[in-house]
Amino acid sequence: MEHIVTLAAAVTAFAPWLEPTDAELAAIEAEAPLLAAEVEELDTVIALMDRPVNELDTRRARRAHARVLAARAALANTAGTGEAA
């Protein structure tokens, strides 16, 4: 039986080429508003699952979905220009 300590060097080996490039980090940062809007929409849907939906809840869900659509549109409009939102 081998102990994990003997494999520590292999498990925690540092590989600098595995780090994201500056371009990949910029792409992730550009998508951050969309990801935040999608998480907020998911939180809204989950919160509304355990109770009867009323008019205010319906508006809340529509606003969350509208924010996702706006973030997607903003990301699509800036995707070809090379500039961050």
Secondary structure, 3 states (H helix, E strand, C coil): CCCHHHHHHHHCCCCHHHCCCHHHHHHHHHHHHHHHHHHHHHHHHHHHCCCCCCHHHHHHHHHHHHHHHHHHHHHHHHHCCCCCC
